[in-house]
Amino acid sequence: MTLPCITPMTLADLDDIMPLERRVFKDPWTRRMYHTDLTDNYMATYLVLRPDPQGEPQPRLPRILGWGGFWLMVDEAHISTIAAHPDWRGCGLGQWLMVALMWAAQERGALHSTLEVRVSNTPARMLYEKLGYGVTGQRRRYYRDGEDGLIMTTPPLADAALQARLAAAYADALARAAGCIADPPGPAA
Ligand SMILES: CC(C)(COP(=O)(O)OP(=O)(O)OC[C@H]1O[C@@H](n2cnc3c(N)ncnc32)[C@H](O)[C@@H]1OP(=O)(O)O)[C@@H](O)C(=O)NCCC(=O)NCCS
C-alpha cells in the first residue's frame, strides 16, 4: 500500500478542490481567492494531501484528500484554511496536513503560528489544541453569520516540547491514514 503524499497546491488542483470547498465550509473561498494566493501572494503557502502519483494506482482514493495553507506575516504563520476530504474524516488527514503546514511554516521562518476558528467548530478546535494551539483571544461576530471566532496561537514553533508533540501527532496521523486506506470509510469508487 502506498501512502498519500503532501505536495504544493497548484492551479490545476482547483477543479477538484472547489466542489469540496463548497461542501465543507459555510463561507467557502472562491476560486479567485485561491488563484490570487497561488499566483500573486509571496506570503502564501498552500499544500495538498493527495495519492502518491509515483505509487500503485488506488482508484478508491479521491484525487484530493485534504488541503490547507498559511500566510507568513513577518515571523508569524497564520493558518488561512485547512480541510480534510469530507468523506475521509477521522482518518488522521487533517492532523497530517496541519503538522505539515506547521513544519513548512517553520521552514519559511515562522516563529509562531496563529489561526481563527469558529467557537462551534469542535473538531477543528480539538485538533488545534492537540497540536499545541491555545486560545489567546476572541473576536465577536467574526464570521459572516455572526458567530464569534477564537484566536488560537502556538508557543514558539522551535519549542522542544511542541516539536515532540508534532512528531508524535505526525506518526499517529500516518498510521491512522494507512488504516483508512486499507479499509476506506467512503463509498467504494
Ligand atoms: C477539522 C478537520 C480538518 C479535522 O480533520 P480530520 O482528518 O477529520 O481529523 P483527524 O482524523 O486528523 O483527527 C485529528 C484530531 O482532530 C480532532 N477531531 C477530529 N474530528 C473530531 C471530532 N469529530 N470531534 C472532536 N475532535 C475531533 C481530534 O483532536 C483528533 O484527534 P484524536 O482522534 O486523537 O482525538 C476536519 O474536521 C475538517 O475538514 N473540517 C471542516 C473544515 C474546517 O472546519 N476547517 C477548520 C477551519 S478553522
PDBQT file of the ligand as one rigid body, heavy atoms in Angstrom, charges set to zero:
ROOT
HETATM    1  C1  LIG A 201     -11.008  19.915  11.329  1.00  0.00    +0.000 C 
HETATM    2  C2  LIG A 201     -10.691  18.833  10.315  1.00  0.00    +0.000 C 
HETATM    3  C3  LIG A 201      -9.656  19.392   9.321  1.00  0.00    +0.000 C 
HETATM    4  C4  LIG A 201     -10.110  17.608  11.037  1.00  0.00    +0.000 C 
HETATM    5  O1  LIG A 201      -9.659  16.696  10.044  1.00  0.00    +0.000 OA
HETATM    6  P1  LIG A 201      -9.825  15.115  10.220  1.00  0.00    +0.000 P 
HETATM    7  O2  LIG A 201      -8.946  14.498   9.177  1.00  0.00    +0.000 OA
HETATM    8  O3  LIG A 201     -11.233  14.707  10.195  1.00  0.00    +0.000 OA
HETATM    9  O4  LIG A 201      -9.255  14.891  11.677  1.00  0.00    +0.000 OA
HETATM   10  P2  LIG A 201      -8.184  13.802  12.133  1.00  0.00    +0.000 P 
HETATM   11  O5  LIG A 201      -8.673  12.445  11.824  1.00  0.00    +0.000 OA
HETATM   12  O6  LIG A 201      -6.851  14.214  11.614  1.00  0.00    +0.000 OA
HETATM   13  O7  LIG A 201      -8.249  13.986  13.720  1.00  0.00    +0.000 OA
HETATM   14  C5  LIG A 201      -7.220  14.657  14.416  1.00  0.00    +0.000 C 
HETATM   15  C6  LIG A 201      -7.764  15.274  15.677  1.00  0.00    +0.000 C 
HETATM   16  O8  LIG A 201      -8.754  16.260  15.366  1.00  0.00    +0.000 OA
HETATM   17  C7  LIG A 201      -9.740  16.273  16.398  1.00  0.00    +0.000 C 
HETATM   18  N1  LIG A 201     -11.014  15.821  15.830  1.00  0.00    +0.000 N 
HETATM   19  C8  LIG A 201     -11.246  15.419  14.571  1.00  0.00    +0.000 A 
HETATM   20  N2  LIG A 201     -12.553  15.127  14.395  1.00  0.00    +0.000 NA
HETATM   21  C9  LIG A 201     -13.150  15.346  15.592  1.00  0.00    +0.000 A 
HETATM   22  C10 LIG A 201     -14.494  15.249  16.047  1.00  0.00    +0.000 A 
HETATM   23  N3  LIG A 201     -15.476  14.851  15.222  1.00  0.00    +0.000 N 
HETATM   24  N4  LIG A 201     -14.772  15.609  17.319  1.00  0.00    +0.000 NA
HETATM   25  C11 LIG A 201     -13.784  16.041  18.149  1.00  0.00    +0.000 A 
HETATM   26  N5  LIG A 201     -12.481  16.146  17.766  1.00  0.00    +0.000 NA
HETATM   27  C12 LIG A 201     -12.175  15.800  16.504  1.00  0.00    +0.000 A 
HETATM   28  C13 LIG A 201      -9.258  15.323  17.460  1.00  0.00    +0.000 C 
HETATM   29  O9  LIG A 201      -8.393  16.033  18.330  1.00  0.00    +0.000 OA
HETATM   30  C14 LIG A 201      -8.449  14.343  16.627  1.00  0.00    +0.000 C 
HETATM   31  O10 LIG A 201      -7.502  13.629  17.382  1.00  0.00    +0.000 OA
HETATM   32  P3  LIG A 201      -7.950  12.332  18.259  1.00  0.00    +0.000 P 
HETATM   33  O11 LIG A 201      -8.721  11.439  17.319  1.00  0.00    +0.000 OA
HETATM   34  O12 LIG A 201      -6.663  11.755  18.731  1.00  0.00    +0.000 OA
HETATM   35  O13 LIG A 201      -8.826  12.869  19.349  1.00  0.00    +0.000 OA
HETATM   36  C15 LIG A 201     -11.962  18.349   9.564  1.00  0.00    +0.000 C 
HETATM   37  O14 LIG A 201     -12.983  18.095  10.510  1.00  0.00    +0.000 OA
HETATM   38  C16 LIG A 201     -12.488  19.333   8.531  1.00  0.00    +0.000 C 
HETATM   39  O15 LIG A 201     -12.062  19.339   7.390  1.00  0.00    +0.000 OA
HETATM   40  N6  LIG A 201     -13.461  20.153   8.951  1.00  0.00    +0.000 N 
HETATM   41  C17 LIG A 201     -14.108  21.093   8.016  1.00  0.00    +0.000 C 
HETATM   42  C18 LIG A 201     -13.221  22.252   7.689  1.00  0.00    +0.000 C 
HETATM   43  C19 LIG A 201     -12.865  23.047   8.929  1.00  0.00    +0.000 C 
HETATM   44  O16 LIG A 201     -13.684  23.260   9.798  1.00  0.00    +0.000 OA
HETATM   45  N7  LIG A 201     -11.619  23.514   8.954  1.00  0.00    +0.000 N 
HETATM   46  C20 LIG A 201     -11.124  24.314  10.044  1.00  0.00    +0.000 C 
HETATM   47  C21 LIG A 201     -11.464  25.731   9.823  1.00  0.00    +0.000 C 
HETATM   48  S1  LIG A 201     -10.858  26.751  11.175  1.00  0.00    +0.000 SA
ENDROOT
TORSDOF 0
